[in-house]
Amino acid sequence: MNITKYILNTMVLLPSIVLLFYVLPELVHVIYVVPFAVITALPVIKRFLPQKHQEDVYLLTILVIAILVVVSLLLELGLLPDTSFVRLFRIPLDTQTFITLFLSISSVSVIEGILAKNVNRAVSALFVSILPLLDQVFTVFLVTQGLSYFSALSEAYSYQFISILALIFTGSTNIDGVKFPPPLSTFQSPLNSFVLVAMIVAIIGFILYFIIVVDQKHRAETVSLMSAPIFMGALIGVVTFAAIVILESVNLQLFGGAVAVMATLIYMSRSSPDRRRKRQKKKATVISK
């Protein structure tokens, strides 16, 4: 059964895996390889430790990194003696270190998601890992256009920052008639089709988890209740896209998206199996009285 869960977790994490294998060959000359490899190995290393110490691995890692950063900063400010012993704890405080840490977070999240005990943790790992990777995808695209990596990184984050500001203050990606679309929407990459397929596989893996792995006691109920959320999700999606197209002409597409998200969250909270069981139990209690 563990092998089945690992396979399904891998399906759920497939979008991040595709992105990681896309950006890693381009970033191997940019990151610090040894620290990246050590941090990436932590999810595997911790599973060889006693159960009571496994949860302390990441806390200890964060503490060590924080100490190294503080020591390096104090050395840069001249507040620590620059001795050979102190220099052993010095790390470069540069963009390369920043990228190494961010890419390490993604790789660790992917491995943790694959080895997760349940699909909820795998989905959480997917969201944690995919966000830094999406930034790097656009950066790598700019590198292929002739920019140096660090120039491409600066330009990618500048585009993203301006696009977010436009959304916050105008409700759209337009400022005085000038469009500032999100970076990933401005180019077409051969990777797009692979990511789309990976997303479909991730959804299939998520659904299969509840059919194959979920507790036998609630399996029939879960499967029987899946048709309604899938139908409502498709319906909300269609209505949302139609509304955004209409509202785009008056720059209210962000408002339409927000309403759709709220409607989805309300529906999810009201239609979950736990809420259904509580309502049935409450109804049975009222009838018995």
Residue pairs with C-beta under 8 A, 6 or more apart in sequence:
1 213
4 212
4 213
5 116
5 117
5 118
5 209
5 213
6 114
6 115
8 119
8 122
8 205
8 208
8 209
8 212
8 213
9 113
9 114
9 115
9 116
9 119
9 122
9 205
10 17
10 114
10 205
11 201
11 202
11 204
11 205
11 206
11 208
12 113
12 119
12 122
12 123
12 126
12 202
12 205
12 206
12 209
13 110
13 113
13 114
13 122
13 125
13 126
13 129
13 202
14 198
14 201
14 202
14 205
15 126
15 130
15 195
15 198
15 199
15 202
16 106
16 109
16 110
16 113
16 125
16 126
16 129
16 130
16 133
17 110
17 198
18 191
18 194
18 195
18 198
19 130
19 133
19 134
19 136
19 137
19 191
19 195
20 106
20 107
20 110
20 129
20 133
22 137
22 140
22 191
23 103
23 133
23 136
23 137
23 139
23 140
24 103
26 140
26 143
26 149
27 99
27 103
27 136
27 140
27 149
30 96
30 99
30 149
31 96
31 99
31 100
31 103
32 96
32 97
32 100
35 100
35 104
36 100
36 103
36 104
36 107
39 61
39 101
39 104
39 107
39 108
40 104
40 107
40 108
40 111
42 57
42 58
42 61
42 108
43 108
43 111
43 112
43 115
44 111
44 115
45 57
46 53
46 54
46 57
46 58
47 54
47 115
49 57
65 101
67 89
68 89
68 90
68 91
69 91
69 93
71 80
71 86
71 89
71 90
72 89
72 90
72 91
72 92
72 93
73 93
74 80
75 82
75 86
75 87
75 90
76 93
80 86
91 97
95 150
95 153
99 153
102 132
103 132
103 136
105 128
105 129
105 132
106 128
106 129
106 130
106 132
106 133
107 129
109 125
109 126
109 128
109 129
110 125
110 129
112 121
112 125
113 121
113 122
113 123
113 124
113 125
113 126
113 129
114 122
116 122
116 125
119 206
119 209
119 210
119 213
123 206
126 202
134 184
135 156
135 157
135 160
137 184
137 189
137 191
138 156
138 159
138 183
138 184
138 187
139 149
139 152
139 153
139 156
140 152
141 187
141 189
142 151
142 152
142 155
142 156
143 149
143 152
145 152
147 155
156 183
159 180
159 182
159 183
159 186
160 182
160 183
162 180
163 173
163 180
163 181
163 182
163 183
166 172
166 173
166 174
166 175
166 180
167 173
167 254
170 251
171 251
171 252
171 253
171 254
171 255
172 248
172 251
172 252
172 253
172 254
173 179
173 180
173 181
173 182
174 180
174 251
207 226
210 219
210 222
210 223
210 226
211 219
211 223
214 222
218 273
221 273
222 273
225 271
225 273
225 276
228 271
229 268
229 271
232 267
232 271
233 264
236 260
236 263
236 264
236 267
239 260
240 256
240 257
240 260
243 256
243 259
243 260
244 253
244 256
244 257
247 253
247 255
247 256
269 275
